[in-house]
Amino acid sequence: MFPGGLNPRQMKQMMKRMGIKTEEIDATAVTIHGPEKEIVIENPEVMKMVVGGQQIFNITGGEIREQEVEAEIEISEEDVEMVSKQANVSEEEARNALEESGGDIAEAIMKLKA
């Protein structure tokens, strides 16, 4: 039951009169990707509303689980080449050192020269 004693059908009619378009979306899961974690909502109820040209998604219910996200490090070929030349090692060794140092060029060079 909705606030004010409205049933879902009355609520839909009222929203339509206010210019709010609604659409129920058949979803099996919703995933929210964050910088440090992901939130996965299994078997959710998803409602899409369009208000003044803006799309609003309302997600309710379901089973929620959170999981940590492992940050991917992008290592450019230029960085590999620079570390390889500075430390006088192969590009494979330079790439491994960059991966171990989290992409930190100076740290990778110092590890290889030590």
C-alpha positions in Angstrom: 0.0 0.0 0.0 1.3 3.5 -0.9 1.2 6.5 1.4 -2.2 8.2 1.8 -4.0 4.9 1.3 -3.5 4.9 -2.5 -3.3 1.6 -4.2 -0.7 1.0 -7.0 -3.2 1.7 -9.8 -4.3 5.0 -8.3 -0.6 6.0 -7.7 0.2 5.2 -11.4 -2.8 7.3 -12.6 -1.7 10.2 -10.4 1.8 10.0 -11.6 0.6 10.0 -15.2 -1.5 13.2 -14.6 1.7 14.8 -13.2 3.6 14.0 -16.4 5.7 11.2 -14.8 6.0 8.2 -17.1 6.7 4.9 -15.5 7.9 1.6 -16.8 8.6 -1.7 -14.9 11.9 -3.2 -16.1 12.3 -7.0 -16.0 15.7 -7.5 -14.5 17.5 -10.5 -13.0 20.3 -8.5 -11.4 21.6 -5.0 -11.0 25.3 -4.2 -10.5 26.6 -0.9 -9.2 30.3 -0.5 -10.0 32.3 1.6 -7.5 36.0 2.4 -7.3 36.5 0.1 -4.4 33.5 -2.3 -4.4 30.6 -3.6 -6.4 27.1 -4.0 -5.1 25.1 -6.8 -6.8 21.3 -6.9 -6.3 19.9 -10.3 -7.4 16.2 -10.6 -8.3 15.4 -6.9 -7.9 12.2 -4.9 -8.7 13.2 -2.1 -11.0 11.0 0.8 -11.9 12.1 3.4 -14.5 10.5 6.9 -14.2 10.9 9.8 -16.6 10.4 13.2 -14.9 11.1 16.3 -16.9 13.3 14.5 -19.3 15.4 12.9 -16.5 15.4 9.2 -16.1 15.2 7.8 -12.6 15.6 4.2 -11.7 14.2 2.8 -8.4 15.6 -0.5 -7.3 14.0 -2.4 -4.5 14.1 -5.8 -2.9 16.3 -8.6 -3.9 19.3 -10.2 -2.3 22.2 -7.8 -1.9 25.9 -8.7 -1.9 29.0 -6.6 -1.9 32.3 -7.6 -3.3 35.7 -5.9 -3.3 37.0 -4.7 -6.7 40.7 -5.2 -7.6 42.0 -2.1 -9.3 43.5 -2.7 -12.7 46.7 -1.0 -13.4 47.3 0.2 -17.0 50.9 0.1 -18.0 51.8 1.9 -21.2 54.4 0.6 -23.7 56.2 3.9 -23.2 56.6 3.3 -19.5 57.8 -0.3 -20.1 60.3 1.0 -22.6 61.6 3.8 -20.3 62.0 1.4 -17.3 63.7 -1.1 -19.6 66.2 1.4 -20.8 66.8 3.1 -17.5 67.4 -0.2 -15.6 69.1 -1.9 -18.6 66.8 -4.9 -18.5 64.4 -6.7 -20.9 60.9 -5.3 -21.5 59.4 -8.3 -19.9 61.4 -7.7 -16.7 60.5 -4.0 -16.8 56.7 -4.8 -17.2 56.9 -7.2 -14.2 58.6 -4.6 -12.1 56.0 -2.0 -13.1 53.2 -4.4 -12.2 54.8 -5.2 -8.8 55.2 -1.5 -8.1 51.6 -0.6 -9.0 52.7 1.3 -12.1 55.2 3.5 -10.2 58.1 4.1 -12.7 60.7 5.3 -10.2 60.0 2.4 -7.8 60.2 -0.1 -10.6 63.6 1.3 -11.8 65.0 1.2 -8.2 63.8 -2.4 -7.7 65.6 -3.5 -10.9 68.8 -1.6 -10.2 69.1 -2.9 -6.6 
